[in-house]
Amino acid sequence: MSEIDGDEEFQQAGAGASLTYPMEAGKIRKGMYINIKGHPCKVVDVSTSKTGKHGHAKAHFVATEIFTNKKMEELCPASHNAEVPFVSKAQYLLIDIADDGFVSLMDADGNTKDDLELPDDDVGREIQAAFNDGDSIDVQVISAMDTSKIISWSKNTKD
């Protein structure tokens, strides 16, 4: 007893985009990214053990978390898949720094981004000092797994 009705309404669904993709662990090299315990990390060292009598060669990864620089390690069979985060970097012009530490940024297309805080480290202090001096500043933002952070800056030389 089903009747097809032309007035059906569907809720909009998400695109289902993943934050990571699988890659064979044995193919991950130094300088690449890997997801360790839910954290996006940059690989600083990889070592592989030989195949033992019980099976797989093991890949040992030493990496730093890209937002906190915390050292992390992972050991997994080289023939199995590891999760690799989608990581992107973007350049923005610094427009303003609010009293609460949030920054206003503008990309090359004129779109603004207002959801990032000035980092509480040397980079953040350098940006604040240069901004207070009246310099025009470009910042580089790294993004992965629904998180973004300002990682570097330079004086804007464009007029």
N, C-alpha and C positions, 0 to 999 in steps of 0.2 A: 504494500500500500504506500508506495512512495510517489509523491507528486513533484514534478520538476517545476519550480517556481522561479521566474525570472527576477524576482525581487530579493534574492538571497544577498546577505551582507556578510562580507568577510573582514575580519580584523587584519590590519597590516602586520605582516611578520617581518622579523629582522632578516638581514641578508645572510646571517649565519657565518659571517667571515670569522675565520679562526685567527687567534693571536700567535699561533706557532704552526710549523709544518714539520713533517718527519724527514730525517736524513740518517742514512746509515752512519753509526757512530765511528766506524773506521775511516770515514771520509772527512770527518771534521778535523780541521787543522788549526794551528796557532793563528790568532788574529780573527778567527770566525766567532760566531755567537752560538751559545747553547743555553737551553733552559734547565737550570738546576734547582730542584725543589721549588718550582714556581717563580723563580727569579731569572730575569734575562741577564746573562753573563757573557763577558768577552774572554775567550780562551787565551791563557798566557803560556800554558805548557800542556803537551800531550805526550803520553808514553803508552806503548802497546806491549803487552806481554805475549809470549808465544802460546800457541795452542797447547793446553795440557792434555792429560790422558782422559779427562772427563768432558772435553768439548771445546768451548769457544776461547778464542784469544780475547783478552780484556783490554779495553781502552781506559786509561786513567786521565781525567781532565782536571787541570788546575785552572781556575778562572776567577775573574773579579766581577762582582755585580756592577752593572753599568751605572746605576744611580747612586750607590753608596760606597763603591770601591771595596766592599767586603770580600775577602778571599773565600772561595767556595771550591769544593772538590766533588767529583762524581766518578764512579767506576761502573762500567757497563760492558756487556759483550760487544765486541767490535762489529759483529755481523747484525746486531739488533739496531732498531731505529731509536734515535734520540730526538727529542723535541728541540727545534731551532726557532727562536722568536723572530718575527718580522721586526726589523729595526730600521728606522729612518732618521735622517738628520735634515734639518731645515735651517735656513738663515732668515733672521728677522731684524727689522730696525726697531730699536728701543724708543718708544714714544714717551713713556712716563713711568715713574716708580711711586706707587701710593704709599701712604704712611703705614699701612698694614703689611708692607713688603711685597704685595702683588705688583706685577709689571704689566704694562700695556705694550704690546708688540704689533708690528705691521709687516705683512709679507710683501713680496714683490708685486702682487696683484692689487694691493691696497686693502686686503682683508685684515681685520684686527683680531688679536688673540689676547684675552684678559684673564686666563685661568692659571697662570704660572706664578710661582713665588720666586723672588730673588734667592739664589742659593745661600745658605748660611755657612759659607766657607771663604777661602781667599778669593775665588772668582767673584763671588757676590760682593765682597768688600771692594774689590778693584772696580767693578762695574759701578757701584754706588759712588765711589770717589770720582771716577771719570765723568759720570752723569752730573754730579754736583759742580764740577769744573766747567760744565757747559758743552762738553764734547758730544758729537753725534756718534752713536754707538750701534754696531751690529752685534747680535748675539747668535750663537749656534745652539740649537735645541735638538736633543736626542729623544726619540720616542720609541717605546716598545711596550707591548702588553698593557695598553690603556694608561700608561704613565709617561710623563714628559718632564725633562729637566734641562735647564740652561747649563751647558758644559764649558763654553768658552765665549770670548768676546774679542772685538777689535774696533779700533776707531774707524768710523765711516769716512772714506776719502772722497766719496761722490758728492758733487755739489748740486 
